Amino acid sequence: MRLLFLALLFPLLGHAEPASVIRATELKSAPATDASTVARLPENTAVEALERQGGWTRIKASAGEGWVKMLSLRYGGPASAKKGDTGLAQVFNVARTGSSGTQVTTGVRGLDEEKLANAQPNPAELEKLNKVAVERNAAAGFAAKGKLSAHQVDYPK
Amino acid sequence: MSRALWLVALLSAAPAQAQFKLPDLNINKLLDTAKGVVKATHEINETEEIAIGRDVAARLLGAAPLMNDMRVQRYVNHVGRWLASQSERPDLPWRFGVMEAPQLNAFAVPGGTIFITRGLLEKMHSEAELAGVLSHEIVHVVRKHHLKAIQKGALTQLSADAAGAALNNVNAEARNKLIAFGTEMYSRGLDKGDEFEADRLGVVIAARGGYDTYGLPAVLQTLQGMNAQDSAVALMFKTHPAPGERLDTLAAKMQPVLESYSSQPQLRERFALETRTAR
């Protein structure tokens, strides 16, 4: 019930995303190599990606529902069918009026090369950044709340 | 002419738009003294690194301010600070900020400041994905990738004397040029090798922090699904190897770590809850 509620509240959690398999892939009944095979998906089969668990993604295909290796998927369907410009930057800039009292005019494009080239220091924002910093101990408490525990893991050679 | 005088003449001769292109490198070379080279090539100490980082961070924030959402900012700082505590430089003054920008990007600044854009945060599905990206950036700081690039750039584009003066912050004008150069570096990008290293070691940092290690690959997969011509990803794609190449490299080199820690928490619900005002 709680999950259902969350799924309704945050569409993102239950969101299906169009994808395709980049190679012939076995659709498994569970996220494990030794799980039973539901179907064999040929290369480029269009699927809907539902959720990820470790290196596995649950998908829906016309052949059925199940799990495939996450890295055998490519999102956005075939390259030719990828959506064009989101237009996000333009819409965003019309709607937003700077939170920092910096100039608000047309032609503000968020963060691009020209902005980086012409940027002047903004000490007020730097001060805000200092204020939101978190102490090491507080971060450890936050991790514990999420049931995250630290491990010793070595860098690869 | 004394070196100090020469430096003033040199800097005033360079028009503001020309950034680091100084008029006559041969003359600069003649004036490079052993002392100047030592000043500019010495290992930059942590205090200097932090000072350079603060100056660069202030500029980046001039390009895009912080998102005006304390809850999201604090949340990202908690995740980031926890991960940084698992790194080899746990005691830097780590700061994390979400920039108010629709483009998808993330920046690591020397001395422990890390930014991600709102556009990138909006594309994520879990705390493990956020942790994957922050861990990648933390590695850039731990391995001093940007600091070394700034130092190298200063040396090739300024005389050794001017570079030394800029790095040590004893000449305001030289310093300004250095920081402007350091900020523009985020338009040019690092060496590919630095990015691949940040991917590999970033997966380790996320594993150490107790997160599902597939967070970074999941974000890369999201990026791979986007159109490279989309203006929201243009700068990120220009400054990083292609997401597909990064995924292949991770799969080839990091399989044991990815698999061993893949069942650690993703924290999808906490992420959705803490970032809902940003969506």
Interface residues (C-beta under 8 A of the other chain):
Chain A: L6 L9 F10 L12 L13 E17 A19 R52 Q53 G54 G55 M70 L71 L73 R74 Y75 G76 K82 K83 G84 D85 T86 L88 A89 F92 N93 R96 G98 S99 S100 T102 G110 L111 D112 E113 K115 L116 A117 N118 A119 Q120 P121 N122 P123 E125 L126 K128 L129 N130 V132 A133 V134 E135 R136 A138 A139 A140 F142 A143 G146 K147 L148 S149 A150 H151 Q152 V153 D154 Y155 P156
Chain B: R54 D55 A57 A58 R59 L60 L61 G62 A63 A64 P65 L66 M67 N68 M70 Q73 R74 N77 H78 V79 G80 R81 W82 S85 Q86 P90 D91 P93 W94 R95 F96 G97 M99 E100 A101 P102 Q103 N105 T113 T117 G119 H125 E127 I179 T183 E184 Y186 S187 R200 L201 V204 A207 R208 G209 G210 Y211 D212 Y214 P217 A218 Q221 T222 Q224 G225 M226 N227 Q229 D230 S231 A232 A234 L235 L247 A251 K253 M254 V257 L258 E259 Y261 S262 S263 Q264 P265 Q266 L267 R268 E269 R270 A272 L273 R276 R279
